[in-house]
Amino acid sequence: MFPSLETKYQRFLELERQLQDPEVLANTDKLLEANREYGGLKKVADSVREFHRLEEEIETAREMLQGETDEETREYAQAELDELESKFDTLKEELEDLATAGDSITRGGLIMEIRAGTGGDEAAIFAGNLFDMYSRWVEARGWKMEVLDASPSDMGGFKEITFSVTGEGAYHELQFESGGHRVQRVPETESQGRIHTSAATVAVMPEASAVEINIKPDDLQIDTMRAGGPGGQKVNKTESAVRITHLPSGIVVKCQDEKSQHKNRDKAMRVLRSRLLEQKQQEAHQQRAETRRTLIGSGDRSERIRTYNFPQGRVTDHRIGLTLYKLDQVMQGNLEELVNELLEFDRQERLGTSGDASR
């Protein structure tokens, strides 16, 4: 059995007990936190529980087979044992996949930031296109999305948009979307028909719990201000917008999407925790090759992970050398092939790394 999965299973059992605790049930924040972690661990827990069940049934079947003298009964018992062992072998492969996936498989929540990069108004429109693309994928997967903060562009799209996604496997599937995304197409405002190149950056961060990232109140500088929309429209007359500066790291988070200052503060803290967790993870793994694939780009054309070429109808992921001539489908949220290829690439790399380490 994989020790890392057994640890996750024990944590799942502990959360099961917490979710029956009247004190937790009476505390909305604790209940939401426990439910979020419980949901992320459920897939692993179900597989580990099945593993233990099959272990016991195989042991029982072997004991029955050894003590049986009737030939017909022995044949029946052997057939049952063979079937159980076949299921067991299949489950072991599934558990290996779960173990090599690391912590990403148990994280149901993520926070994604999309920022317009090089290309002015066209970059902001492209950032909006990416947001629509991910929104459709989230909807198709049955996950939930919540916009945490947005800065719309006058010409459409977003200068920047931050949102959360919750659902089983959400972070695992979308973790490799981080980086620079480049688009090549003729903008609607281009009268000469020339192809322009624009860029946007995407950051995917695991949503951190208050337990994982403990932030001291003294480390925070919290400023409030009036929220404003594009071009000065939809200006909020009250100081509901919140900007939080984490003094030790210098990380600044702003949120103005809600009319309530309290809600904006809660959302900003969620983003801050996730940024701090991401920073912590990158520092811990900066020497490992796989982190280089997931580092966030600057939005410049030269630092790209994927190119969306509209004239040729193709999308290319440069990290794994995958080109698909189905750009329309991808922009409509059909990311299955891209996501699966990236996950398989990562899986093979992890297996290779663990194989090297065992020699």
Buried (B, 14 or more C-beta within 10 A) or exposed (E): EBEBBBEBBEBBEBBEEBBEEEEBEEEEEBBEBBBBBBBBBBBBBEBBEBBEEBBEBBEEBBEBBEEBEEEEEBEBBEEBBEEBBEBBEEBBEEBBBBBBBBEBBBBBBBBBBBBBBBBBBBBBBBBBBBBBBBBBBBEEBEBEBEBBBBBBBEBBBBBBBBBBBBBBBBBBBBBBBBBBBBBBBBBEEEEEEEEBBBBBBBBBBBBBBEEBBEBEEEEBEEEBEEBBEBEEEEEBEEEBBBBBBBEEEEBBBBBBBBEEBEBBBBBBBBBBBBBBBBBBBBEEEEEEEBBEBBEBBEBEBEBBBBBBBBEEBBBBBBBBEBEBEBBEBBBBBBBBBBBEBBBEBBBEBBEEBEEEEEE
